[in-house]
Amino acid sequence: MTCVLAFTASAYMDTTTDKSYTVIEAFLTFDKKFVESDYTFASMNVFSKALSGYISMFIPIIVAFPFMVSFCAERNNGLMRFTITRTGKMRYYLSKFFASFLGGGLAVFLGVALFGICVRFMFPAFSSYDIDPEMKRMMFTLSEGQVVLDTLLSAFVYGAFSTLPAFFLSSFCKNPYIITCLPFMLVYIWQTAINKLQLKMFADFTSFDQSFYDKLIGFSPNSPQYIPNVLFFDEIQPVTKYAMWFNGIYLVVLLAGFIGIMNLRTDKGN
């Protein structure tokens, strides 16, 4: 699912018609000669856009699958009480948290990695384009390998943090459909509100506040993907800083809420 949704990312914008082409549309629409004449179609550039498109909308559903089915079954059949009796409450809660966190991260990481393999065969390598080395250094701050690593790490972190709403809901809800769909609705409303604020800022450039704009991006649902940037840039960008602060607090609050709600149960979690 992650791999298929990654193909909905925008790969090319036709400035003459103002039409945006997704990855799959670009591959099926443009001929080989045109693709080889524009470095926008380089596999590195296309791969770096994997986390845009519809993947950002449906990621809350994707990341819930690795843990939601087994966890709800464990809750519903009463096995949780026996597991907690053997392991202890805190160890059980933290193990479920790390399982969901890693499972969600890998669900996105592996899908994006598969997308990258497909893109590598569908589009030319960046090295095949005749670009002046000086211009290349000015346009791209990261090497091709760093772009790939940054995209993969961003996918893992993005997926891992996206599991938090579903993980929190599982503390008081046993219905897998609600645990899957409710975070999707909440994230959609959240992202829509951020987008409307951004459009309002762009509508009036005289009152444009770059600091506030960076905060909006840092507090958006897809902000976890900016956290790995600290590994590739000497100076922490404002968006990365806000994303780290927000998602750190977000994680602690939802994890504490999960543990608090589960501890209120007197029958070993049930």
Buried (B, 14 or more C-beta within 10 A) or exposed (E): BBBBBBBBBBBBEEEEEEEBBBBBBBBEEBEEEEBBEEBBBBBBBBBBBBBBBBBBBBBBBBBBBBBBEEBBEBBEEEEBBEBBEEEEBEEBBBEBBEBBBBBBBBBBBBBBBBBBEBBBEBBBEBEEBEEEEEEEEEEBEBEBEEBBBBBBBBBBBBBBBBBBBBBBBBBEBBEBEBBBBBBBEBBBEBBEEBEEBBEEBEEEEEEEEEEEBBBBBBBBBBBBBBBBBBEBEEEEBBBBBBBBBBBEEBBEEBBEBBBEEBEEBEEBBB
